[in-house]
Amino acid sequence: MCAFLLGATQLLFAANFVWSLFKGKKAERNPWRANSLEWSAPSPPPHGNFATTPVVYRGPYEYSSPESEEDYLPQDRPPTERPAPQPVPAGG
């Protein structure tokens, strides 16, 4: 009985794989919104991995940077100028 159940799940996996291969939605370039540089390379990558040599501004694992409102900040994105926080007046 277990062998039949195992075979049925393998058939289910194979059907899902084939359907996804031909009819599934295409993933974006960086679906996990990772910061590391390899996610900025095109797919399939050209010779040398990048069409032009990327400029790197920060390390690959710098999350929660003050330069960005969100955690996602790729290595090849230049730093942005953010306005300095305004001081809160005392005794309001």
N, CA, C and O atoms as a GROMACS GRO file, in nm:
protein
  368
    1MET      N    1   0.082  -0.118   0.000
    1MET     CA    2   0.000   0.000   0.000
    1MET      C    3   0.088   0.126   0.000
    1MET      O    4   0.059   0.221  -0.073
    2CYS      N    5   0.192   0.126   0.080
    2CYS     CA    6   0.280   0.244   0.087
    2CYS      C    7   0.351   0.266  -0.047
    2CYS      O    8   0.372   0.381  -0.087
    3ALA      N    9   0.388   0.158  -0.115
    3ALA     CA   10   0.454   0.173  -0.245
    3ALA      C   11   0.359   0.239  -0.346
    3ALA      O   12   0.404   0.322  -0.426
    4PHE      N   13   0.231   0.204  -0.344
    4PHE     CA   14   0.135   0.267  -0.434
    4PHE      C   15   0.116   0.415  -0.400
    4PHE      O   16   0.105   0.498  -0.490
    5LEU      N   17   0.111   0.448  -0.271
    5LEU     CA   18   0.099   0.587  -0.231
    5LEU      C   19   0.223   0.667  -0.272
    5LEU      O   20   0.212   0.781  -0.318
    6LEU      N   21   0.340   0.607  -0.255
    6LEU     CA   22   0.463   0.673  -0.295
    6LEU      C   23   0.464   0.696  -0.446
    6LEU      O   24   0.503   0.804  -0.492
    7GLY      N   25   0.422   0.597  -0.524
    7GLY     CA   26   0.414   0.612  -0.668
    7GLY      C   27   0.315   0.719  -0.710
    7GLY      O   28   0.340   0.795  -0.803
    8ALA      N   29   0.201   0.726  -0.640
    8ALA     CA   30   0.100   0.828  -0.671
    8ALA      C   31   0.154   0.968  -0.644
    8ALA      O   32   0.128   1.060  -0.722
    9THR      N   33   0.228   0.984  -0.536
    9THR     CA   34   0.284   1.117  -0.508
    9THR      C   35   0.392   1.154  -0.609
    9THR      O   36   0.407   1.271  -0.643
   10GLN      N   37   0.466   1.056  -0.658
   10GLN     CA   38   0.565   1.084  -0.762
   10GLN      C   39   0.498   1.125  -0.893
   10GLN      O   40   0.547   1.213  -0.963
   11LEU      N   41   0.386   1.062  -0.925
   11LEU     CA   42   0.311   1.102  -1.044
   11LEU      C   43   0.256   1.244  -1.028
   11LEU      O   44   0.256   1.322  -1.123
   12LEU      N   45   0.209   1.275  -0.909
   12LEU     CA   46   0.160   1.410  -0.882
   12LEU      C   47   0.274   1.512  -0.898
   12LEU      O   48   0.254   1.618  -0.958
   13PHE      N   49   0.393   1.480  -0.845
   13PHE     CA   50   0.508   1.568  -0.860
   13PHE      C   51   0.546   1.585  -1.007
   13PHE      O   52   0.570   1.697  -1.052
   14ALA      N   53   0.551   1.476  -1.082
   14ALA     CA   54   0.588   1.484  -1.224
   14ALA      C   55   0.488   1.566  -1.304
   14ALA      O   56   0.526   1.645  -1.390
   15ALA      N   57   0.359   1.549  -1.276
   15ALA     CA   58   0.257   1.626  -1.346
   15ALA      C   59   0.270   1.775  -1.314
   15ALA      O   60   0.259   1.859  -1.403
   16ASN      N   61   0.294   1.808  -1.188
   16ASN     CA   62   0.312   1.948  -1.148
   16ASN      C   63   0.438   2.006  -1.212
   16ASN      O   64   0.437   2.122  -1.255
   17PHE      N   65   0.544   1.930  -1.220
   17PHE     CA   66   0.670   1.975  -1.280
   17PHE      C   67   0.650   2.006  -1.428
   17PHE      O   68   0.691   2.112  -1.475
   18VAL      N   69   0.588   1.914  -1.501
   18VAL     CA   70   0.568   1.933  -1.645
   18VAL      C   71   0.473   2.050  -1.669
   18VAL      O   72   0.498   2.131  -1.759
   19TRP      N   73   0.364   2.061  -1.592
   19TRP     CA   74   0.272   2.173  -1.609
   19TRP      C   75   0.342   2.306  -1.582
   19TRP      O   76   0.325   2.402  -1.658
   20SER      N   77   0.422   2.313  -1.474
   20SER     CA   78   0.493   2.436  -1.440
   20SER      C   79   0.597   2.473  -1.545
   20SER      O   80   0.621   2.591  -1.571
   21LEU      N   81   0.658   2.373  -1.605
   21LEU     CA   82   0.761   2.397  -1.704
   21LEU      C   83   0.704   2.465  -1.828
   21LEU      O   84   0.768   2.554  -1.885
   22PHE      N   85   0.585   2.425  -1.871
   22PHE     CA   86   0.527   2.478  -1.994
   22PHE      C   87   0.419   2.584  -1.973
   22PHE      O   88   0.406   2.673  -2.056
   23LYS      N   89   0.343   2.576  -1.866
   23LYS     CA   90   0.230   2.667  -1.845
   23LYS      C   91   0.247   2.756  -1.723
   23LYS      O   92   0.165   2.845  -1.700
   24GLY      N   93   0.350   2.735  -1.644
   24GLY     CA   94   0.368   2.810  -1.520
   24GLY      C   95   0.410   2.954  -1.542
   24GLY      O   96   0.459   2.990  -1.648
   25LYS      N   97   0.389   3.036  -1.441
   25LYS     CA   98   0.426   3.177  -1.445
   25LYS      C   99   0.578   3.190  -1.439
   25LYS      O  100   0.642   3.120  -1.360
   26LYS      N  101   0.636   3.277  -1.521
   26LYS     CA  102   0.780   3.300  -1.522
   26LYS      C  103   0.819   3.381  -1.398
   26LYS      O  104   0.751   3.477  -1.361
   27ALA      N  105   0.928   3.340  -1.336
   27ALA     CA  106   0.976   3.411  -1.218
   27ALA      C  107   1.049   3.538  -1.261
   27ALA      O  108   1.110   3.542  -1.368
   28GLU      N  109   1.044   3.639  -1.177
   28GLU     CA  110   1.118   3.761  -1.203
   28GLU      C  111   1.267   3.736  -1.182
   28GLU      O  112   1.306   3.628  -1.137
   29ARG      N  113   1.349   3.834  -1.213
   29ARG     CA  114   1.494   3.817  -1.206
   29ARG      C  115   1.541   3.787  -1.063
   29ARG      O  116   1.629   3.703  -1.046
   30ASN      N  117   1.487   3.851  -0.963
   30ASN     CA  118   1.527   3.831  -0.824
   30ASN      C  119   1.403   3.804  -0.739
   30ASN      O  120   1.358   3.893  -0.667
   31PRO      N  121   1.347   3.683  -0.747
   31PRO     CA  122   1.220   3.658  -0.679
   31PRO      C  123   1.229   3.663  -0.527
   31PRO      O  124   1.128   3.686  -0.461
   32TRP      N  125   1.347   3.641  -0.470
   32TRP     CA  126   1.361   3.642  -0.324
   32TRP      C  127   1.406   3.778  -0.272
   32TRP      O  128   1.422   3.795  -0.152
   33ARG      N  129   1.428   3.875  -0.364
   33ARG     CA  130   1.473   4.008  -0.328
   33ARG      C  131   1.599   4.002  -0.242
   33ARG      O  132   1.608   4.065  -0.137
   34ALA      N  133   1.696   3.924  -0.291
   34ALA     CA  134   1.824   3.908  -0.222
   34ALA      C  135   1.914   4.027  -0.254
   34ALA      O  136   1.901   4.089  -0.359
   35ASN      N  137   2.004   4.057  -0.163
   35ASN     CA  138   2.094   4.171  -0.180
   35ASN      C  139   2.219   4.139  -0.259
   35ASN      O  140   2.283   4.230  -0.311
   36SER      N  141   2.255   4.013  -0.270
   36SER     CA  142   2.384   3.976  -0.329
   36SER      C  143   2.387   4.000  -0.480
   36SER      O  144   2.283   4.006  -0.546
   37LEU      N  145   2.508   4.014  -0.531
   37LEU     CA  146   2.532   4.061  -0.667
   37LEU      C  147   2.487   3.963  -0.776
   37LEU      O  148   2.451   4.006  -0.886
   38GLU      N  149   2.489   3.833  -0.749
   38GLU     CA  150   2.457   3.737  -0.855
   38GLU      C  151   2.313   3.749  -0.904
   38GLU      O  152   2.282   3.703  -1.014
   39TRP      N  153   2.225   3.810  -0.825
   39TRP     CA  154   2.086   3.825  -0.867
   39TRP      C  155   2.068   3.938  -0.966
   39TRP      O  156   1.960   3.952  -1.024
   40SER      N  157   2.171   4.020  -0.988
   40SER     CA  158   2.162   4.126  -1.088
   40SER      C  159   2.211   4.080  -1.225
   40SER      O  160   2.200   4.155  -1.322
   41ALA      N  161   2.264   3.958  -1.235
   41ALA     CA  162   2.311   3.904  -1.362
   41ALA      C  163   2.192   3.856  -1.445
   41ALA      O  164   2.095   3.804  -1.390
   42PRO      N  165   2.198   3.872  -1.578
   42PRO     CA  166   2.089   3.822  -1.662
   42PRO      C  167   2.090   3.669  -1.668
   42PRO      O  168   2.190   3.606  -1.635
   43SER      N  169   1.979   3.612  -1.710
   43SER     CA  170   1.970   3.466  -1.721
   43SER      C  171   1.926   3.431  -1.863
   43SER      O  172   1.821   3.479  -1.906
   44PRO      N  173   1.999   3.352  -1.935
   44PRO     CA  174   2.130   3.294  -1.903
   44PRO      C  175   2.238   3.402  -1.908
   44PRO      O  176   2.231   3.495  -1.988
   45PRO      N  177   2.339   3.389  -1.822
   45PRO     CA  178   2.442   3.492  -1.817
   45PRO      C  179   2.533   3.490  -1.939
   45PRO      O  180   2.562   3.383  -1.993
   46PRO      N  181   2.578   3.607  -1.983
   46PRO     CA  182   2.673   3.612  -2.095
   46PRO      C  183   2.812   3.570  -2.047
   46PRO      O  184   2.832   3.542  -1.929
   47HIS      N  185   2.906   3.566  -2.138
   47HIS     CA  186   3.044   3.533  -2.102
   47HIS      C  187   3.094   3.635  -2.000
   47HIS      O  188   3.087   3.755  -2.026
   48GLY      N  189   3.143   3.590  -1.888
   48GLY     CA  190   3.189   3.679  -1.783
   48GLY      C  191   3.081   3.715  -1.683
   48GLY      O  192   3.106   3.791  -1.589
   49ASN      N  193   2.960   3.662  -1.700
   49ASN     CA  194   2.845   3.676  -1.610
   49ASN      C  195   2.770   3.808  -1.618
   49ASN      O  196   2.651   3.810  -1.589
   50PHE      N  197   2.834   3.918  -1.654
   50PHE     CA  198   2.767   4.048  -1.659
   50PHE      C  199   2.794   4.113  -1.794
   50PHE      O  200   2.903   4.099  -1.849
   51ALA      N  201   2.696   4.185  -1.847
   51ALA     CA  202   2.715   4.255  -1.974
   51ALA      C  203   2.817   4.368  -1.956
   51ALA      O  204   2.901   4.390  -2.043
   52THR      N  205   2.810   4.438  -1.843
   52THR     CA  206   2.910   4.538  -1.805
   52THR      C  207   2.953   4.507  -1.662
   52THR      O  208   2.878   4.447  -1.586
   53THR      N  209   3.073   4.547  -1.627
   53THR     CA  210   3.122   4.521  -1.492
   53THR      C  211   3.041   4.604  -1.392
   53THR      O  212   3.036   4.727  -1.404
   54PRO      N  213   2.977   4.538  -1.294
   54PRO     CA  214   2.895   4.612  -1.198
   54PRO      C  215   2.982   4.688  -1.097
   54PRO      O  216   3.093   4.646  -1.064
   55VAL      N  217   2.929   4.800  -1.050
   55VAL     CA  218   2.993   4.876  -0.943
   55VAL      C  219   2.926   4.835  -0.813
   55VAL      O  220   2.804   4.836  -0.802
   56VAL      N  221   3.008   4.798  -0.715
   56VAL     CA  222   2.956   4.748  -0.587
   56VAL      C  223   2.970   4.858  -0.483
   56VAL      O  224   3.077   4.916  -0.467
   57TYR      N  225   2.861   4.887  -0.412
   57TYR     CA  226   2.859   4.995  -0.313
   57TYR      C  227   2.855   4.945  -0.169
   57TYR      O  228   2.883   5.022  -0.078
   58ARG      N  229   2.823   4.819  -0.146
   58ARG     CA  230   2.811   4.768  -0.008
   58ARG      C  231   2.828   4.617  -0.010
   58ARG      O  232   2.832   4.556  -0.116
   59GLY      N  233   2.836   4.557   0.107
   59GLY     CA  234   2.851   4.412   0.119
   59GLY      C  235   2.722   4.339   0.086
   59GLY      O  236   2.616   4.401   0.081
   60PRO      N  237   2.729   4.207   0.064
   60PRO     CA  238   2.610   4.134   0.021
   60PRO      C  239   2.507   4.109   0.130
   60PRO      O  240   2.391   4.080   0.099
   61TYR      N  241   2.544   4.120   0.256
   61TYR     CA  242   2.452   4.085   0.363
   61TYR      C  243   2.419   4.204   0.452
   61TYR      O  244   2.397   4.186   0.572
   62GLU      N  245   2.416   4.321   0.398
   62GLU     CA  246   2.381   4.441   0.473
   62GLU      C  247   2.231   4.464   0.463
   62GLU      O  248   2.183   4.531   0.372
   63TYR      N  249   2.160   4.409   0.557
   63TYR     CA  250   2.014   4.426   0.563
   63TYR      C  251   1.981   4.540   0.659
   63TYR      O  252   2.063   4.577   0.742
   64SER      N  253   1.862   4.594   0.648
   64SER     CA  254   1.813   4.702   0.732
   64SER      C  255   1.908   4.821   0.730
   64SER      O  256   1.943   4.876   0.834
   65SER      N  257   1.948   4.859   0.612
   65SER     CA  258   2.037   4.974   0.595
   65SER      C  259   1.959   5.103   0.616
   65SER      O  260   1.844   5.112   0.576
   66PRO      N  261   2.022   5.203   0.678
   66PRO     CA  262   1.952   5.331   0.692
   66PRO      C  263   1.935   5.403   0.558
   66PRO      O  264   1.863   5.502   0.550
   67GLU      N  265   2.000   5.353   0.452
   67GLU     CA  266   1.986   5.413   0.320
   67GLU      C  267   1.856   5.374   0.251
   67GLU      O  268   1.822   5.432   0.147
   68SER      N  269   1.784   5.278   0.306
   68SER     CA  270   1.666   5.227   0.238
   68SER      C  271   1.551   5.213   0.336
   68SER      O  272   1.571   5.183   0.454
   69GLU      N  273   1.430   5.234   0.287
   69GLU     CA  274   1.310   5.215   0.369
   69GLU      C  275   1.280   5.066   0.391
   69GLU      O  276   1.218   5.030   0.491
   70GLU      N  277   1.323   4.982   0.299
   70GLU     CA  278   1.296   4.838   0.308
   70GLU      C  279   1.427   4.762   0.328
   70GLU      O  280   1.535   4.821   0.316
   71ASP      N  281   1.418   4.634   0.359
   71ASP     CA  282   1.538   4.553   0.381
   71ASP      C  283   1.613   4.523   0.252
   71ASP      O  284   1.732   4.494   0.255
   72TYR      N  285   1.545   4.529   0.140
   72TYR     CA  286   1.603   4.494   0.012
   72TYR      C  287   1.686   4.611  -0.040
   72TYR      O  288   1.631   4.715  -0.075
   73LEU      N  289   1.819   4.594  -0.046
   73LEU     CA  290   1.908   4.698  -0.098
   73LEU      C  291   2.024   4.628  -0.168
   73LEU      O  292   2.124   4.596  -0.103
   74PRO      N  293   2.013   4.604  -0.299
   74PRO     CA  294   2.116   4.530  -0.372
   74PRO      C  295   2.253   4.599  -0.366
   74PRO      O  296   2.262   4.720  -0.348
   75GLN      N  297   2.357   4.519  -0.383
   75GLN     CA  298   2.494   4.570  -0.377
   75GLN      C  299   2.523   4.672  -0.485
   75GLN      O  300   2.602   4.764  -0.463
   76ASP      N  301   2.460   4.659  -0.600
   76ASP     CA  302   2.493   4.748  -0.711
   76ASP      C  303   2.404   4.872  -0.718
   76ASP      O  304   2.414   4.949  -0.813
   77ARG      N  305   2.317   4.892  -0.620
   77ARG     CA  306   2.235   5.013  -0.616
   77ARG      C  307   2.313   5.122  -0.543
   77ARG      O  308   2.357   5.101  -0.430
   78PRO      N  309   2.331   5.240  -0.606
   78PRO     CA  310   2.408   5.346  -0.540
   78PRO      C  311   2.336   5.399  -0.416
   78PRO      O  312   2.213   5.393  -0.408
   79PRO      N  313   2.412   5.452  -0.320
   79PRO     CA  314   2.348   5.508  -0.200
   79PRO      C  315   2.262   5.628  -0.236
   79PRO      O  316   2.292   5.703  -0.329
   80THR      N  317   2.156   5.646  -0.164
   80THR     CA  318   2.065   5.758  -0.188
   80THR      C  319   2.075   5.855  -0.071
   80THR      O  320   2.102   5.817   0.043
   81GLU      N  321   2.052   5.980  -0.101
   81GLU     CA  322   2.052   6.082   0.003
   81GLU      C  323   1.913   6.087   0.066
   81GLU      O  324   1.813   6.106  -0.004
   82ARG      N  325   1.907   6.070   0.196
   82ARG     CA  326   1.780   6.082   0.269
   82ARG      C  327   1.786   6.204   0.356
   82ARG      O  328   1.893   6.236   0.410
   83PRO      N  329   1.677   6.274   0.373
   83PRO     CA  330   1.679   6.392   0.459
   83PRO      C  331   1.710   6.352   0.603
   83PRO      O  332   1.665   6.248   0.651
   84ALA      N  333   1.785   6.436   0.670
   84ALA     CA  334   1.818   6.412   0.810
   84ALA      C  335   1.692   6.423   0.894
   84ALA      O  336   1.606   6.506   0.864
   85PRO      N  337   1.678   6.342   0.999
   85PRO     CA  338   1.560   6.351   1.083
   85PRO      C  339   1.557   6.486   1.155
   85PRO      O  340   1.660   6.537   1.200
   86GLN      N  341   1.439   6.542   1.166
   86GLN     CA  342   1.421   6.671   1.232
   86GLN      C  343   1.417   6.650   1.384
   86GLN      O  344   1.353   6.557   1.432
   87PRO      N  345   1.485   6.737   1.460
   87PRO     CA  346   1.481   6.722   1.605
   87PRO      C  347   1.341   6.753   1.659
   87PRO      O  348   1.270   6.838   1.607
   88VAL      N  349   1.306   6.681   1.763
   88VAL     CA  350   1.176   6.702   1.828
   88VAL      C  351   1.193   6.812   1.932
   88VAL      O  352   1.282   6.803   2.016
   89PRO      N  353   1.109   6.915   1.927
   89PRO     CA  354   1.122   7.023   2.027
   89PRO      C  355   1.088   6.973   2.167
   89PRO      O  356   0.991   6.899   2.186
   90ALA      N  357   1.168   7.014   2.264
   90ALA     CA  358   1.146   6.975   2.402
   90ALA      C  359   1.035   7.060   2.463
   90ALA      O  360   1.027   7.180   2.438
   91GLY      N  361   0.952   6.998   2.543
   91GLY     CA  362   0.849   7.069   2.618
   91GLY      C  363   0.728   7.109   2.536
   91GLY      O  364   0.642   7.183   2.585
   92GLY      N  365   0.718   7.061   2.408
   92GLY     CA  366   0.612   7.079   2.316
   92GLY      C  367   0.504   7.167   2.341
   92GLY      O  368   0.414   7.180   2.258
   0.00000   0.00000   0.00000
